[in-house]
């Protein structure tokens, strides 16, 4: 069990508040507030951003494949929202 899973299982309200703080911080730093910092870091790491690649590597300490999971989860969420709006 990684740190994030433990936090979600033991303190679900705190985990949700941290996710909201994550999105607010991302918005304040001129990121896209609809996504988490992890998602935006992962998107940057897909390109040639060396700092983002290193951050993804460090985030792996929190949870395995952290950046890849953030991309997958938020891309899926956006897809679901888009299909619900259309029809």
Buried (B, 14 or more C-beta within 10 A) or exposed (E): EEEBEEBBEEEEEEBEEBEEEBBEEBEEEEBEBEBBBBBBBBBBBEEEBEEBBEBBEEBBEEBEEBBBBBBEEBBEEEEEEEEEEEE
